[in-house]
Amino acid sequence: MAKKRPQTKASKPQPRNRVSGAQEPVPVVGAREPCPCGSGRRYKACHGRAAAHAVTELVQRPFEGLPGECDWVALRELVPAATVKLTLKGGLPDGVPSVTLATVLPMAWPALRRDDGSVLLGLQNDTSSGDLSRDLADTLSRALTTEPGNPVAAERVSSEGQRLQDLLDPDASFEPEVHSGFEFWIPESTEGSTPEVAASLERANSAAIPTVKLAGVDAAYWCETPEKNHLRWVMPHSEEKLLDALARLHVAGATSLGEGTRLVGSFRAHGLMVPVWDLPSAMSAEECEKPAAEFAGRLAEALASDVPLTADERRARGGLTNRQVTLS
């Protein structure tokens, strides 16, 4: 019987620049797609393996220090369709009339440079490092110099690159506009779109959950689902203080937003806590406004208290902690 030859790992051809002969970076593609280096292996078993090990240390609060941190988290994790005008430090480059953050873009593009030179930056995309802020800043920087009329491809990001905090004006407002669908993908001046964009638009619109941002409190979003409605509220307070405050209010019977509503738990997202209420299916976003504002007042008082928790409050706090889920 012939002996089996020892297996050797497939070599990884390195793409080279045709002119200089220097090695070029391998583009990021889907894990199961053929590796762009030409090795014939899937990306995850070739250059994707090195990319996975190159992930930087996870940044727990990537949007910390940006105006509207809580809304950044909401748009990343909760809101299907929304846009926000972004203001860059030092103003916009020549030929770029505007930069707009969008929850998601057609075909999950990281960014798009429109025909008129304006930039759309997608927020709800997979990232290549542990610092979402750095990934988005890299995509934005490349979008600003991309030829108009083209999407921006995903790339691995250097751990030494700039972050959003380096690019965006810290004094500018951050005011999300929530949309009922994704028609903002297609400018009004455009008569139509490609079949791919039209199909992506139809899929996105069919999956979008109706969502409304409350006007009277910060970063609270009402959403409608078939069984019941919900209020999901991103809060900036430290987790320990917020859990204590919610426990105090729970024991006092003061967490309700009205008849048929219930605080059902919370989740963590990008370093912040997001309490969640179940609401009756008949309760609209407008009807949430007054009870949400009243709850914000009660919460402020509970946060200000430094009295040790009672036994009942400690039990309530334990229940709240057990119902927490971490999304990111």
HUVENNOR-V399868 format. One record per backbone hydrogen bond with DSSP energy under -0.5 kcal/mol. NH is the residue of the N-H (numbers start at 0). CO is the residue of the C=O. E is the energy in kcal/mol with one decimal. If there is no record, write none. Layout:
NH,CO,E + NH,CO,E
//
This chain:
12,10,-0.7 + 14,12,-0.6 + 16,21,-3.1 + 20,16,-2.1 + 23,14,-2.9 + 26,24,-0.5 + 27,153,-0.9 + 32,29,-1.4 + 34,40,-3.0 + 37,34,-1.9 + 42,32,-3.2 + 43,30,-2.5 + 44,41,-1.1 + 45,41,-0.5 + 45,42,-1.3 + 47,42,-2.8 + 48,42,-0.6 + 48,45,-1.1 + 49,45,-0.8 + 50,46,-1.9 + 51,47,-2.2 + 52,48,-1.7 + 53,49,-0.9 + 54,51,-1.0 + 58,129,-2.9 + 59,57,-0.7 + 61,58,-0.5 + 63,60,-1.5 + 65,62,-2.1 + 68,65,-0.9 + 71,67,-2.4 + 72,68,-2.0 + 73,69,-2.2 + 74,70,-2.8 + 75,71,-1.8 + 76,72,-2.3 + 77,73,-3.3 + 78,73,-1.9 + 82,176,-2.0 + 83,100,-2.0 + 85,98,-2.8 + 87,85,-0.5 + 88,166,-2.7 + 90,87,-1.8 + 95,92,-1.8 + 96,94,-0.6 + 99,118,-2.7 + 100,83,-3.2 + 101,120,-3.1 + 102,81,-2.0 + 107,104,-1.8 + 108,105,-2.0 + 109,151,-0.8 + 110,151,-0.7 + 111,119,-2.5 + 112,149,-2.8 + 113,111,-0.7 + 113,117,-2.6 + 116,113,-2.0 + 118,97,-2.5 + 119,111,-2.7 + 120,99,-2.8 + 121,109,-2.6 + 121,119,-0.5 + 122,101,-2.1 + 123,102,-2.8 + 124,122,-1.4 + 131,129,-0.6 + 134,130,-2.1 + 135,131,-2.5 + 136,132,-2.1 + 137,133,-2.2 + 138,134,-2.2 + 139,135,-2.7 + 140,136,-2.6 + 141,137,-2.1 + 142,138,-2.2 + 143,139,-1.9 + 144,140,-0.5 + 144,141,-0.8 + 145,141,-0.5 + 145,142,-0.8 + 148,112,-2.2 + 149,112,-1.1 + 149,146,-0.7 + 151,110,-2.8 + 160,157,-1.5 + 165,162,-1.7 + 166,162,-0.9 + 166,163,-0.8 + 167,163,-2.8 + 168,86,-2.9 + 171,168,-1.2 + 175,173,-0.6 + 176,82,-2.9 + 177,175,-0.6 + 178,80,-2.8 + 184,181,-2.2 + 185,182,-1.6 + 186,184,-0.6 + 189,186,-1.9 + 197,193,-2.6 + 198,194,-2.4 + 199,195,-2.3 + 200,196,-2.7 + 201,197,-2.1 + 202,198,-2.2 + 203,199,-2.5 + 204,200,-2.6 + 205,201,-1.9 + 206,202,-1.2 + 207,203,-1.0 + 211,221,-2.8 + 213,211,-0.5 + 213,219,-2.7 + 219,216,-0.5 + 220,231,-2.7 + 221,211,-2.6 + 222,229,-2.4 + 223,209,-2.2 + 224,227,-0.8 + 228,278,-1.5 + 229,222,-2.4 + 230,276,-1.9 + 231,220,-2.5 + 232,274,-2.2 + 233,218,-2.4 + 233,231,-0.5 + 234,272,-2.6 + 241,237,-2.6 + 242,238,-2.6 + 243,239,-2.1 + 244,240,-2.4 + 245,241,-2.8 + 246,242,-2.3 + 247,243,-2.3 + 248,244,-2.2 + 249,245,-2.5 + 250,246,-2.2 + 251,247,-1.7 + 252,249,-1.4 + 253,248,-3.5 + 260,257,-2.0 + 261,277,-1.9 + 263,261,-0.7 + 263,275,-2.3 + 264,275,-1.0 + 265,322,-1.0 + 266,273,-1.3 + 267,324,-2.9 + 268,271,-2.6 + 271,268,-1.7 + 272,234,-0.7 + 273,266,-2.4 + 274,232,-0.9 + 275,264,-2.8 + 276,230,-2.5 + 277,261,-2.8 + 278,228,-3.2 + 282,279,-1.9 + 283,281,-0.6 + 287,283,-0.6 + 287,284,-1.0 + 288,284,-0.8 + 288,285,-0.8 + 290,286,-0.5 + 291,287,-2.4 + 292,288,-2.2 + 293,289,-2.3 + 294,290,-2.3 + 295,291,-2.2 + 296,292,-1.4 + 297,293,-1.9 + 298,294,-2.9 + 299,295,-2.0 + 300,296,-1.7 + 301,297,-2.1 + 302,298,-2.6 + 303,299,-1.4 + 304,300,-0.7 + 304,301,-0.7 + 313,309,-2.5 + 314,310,-2.1 + 315,311,-2.3 + 316,312,-2.4 + 317,313,-2.2 + 318,314,-2.0 + 319,315,-2.2 + 320,316,-2.5 + 321,317,-2.1 + 322,318,-0.9 + 323,320,-1.4 + 324,265,-1.1 + 326,267,-3.2 + 326,324,-0.6 + 327,267,-0.7
//
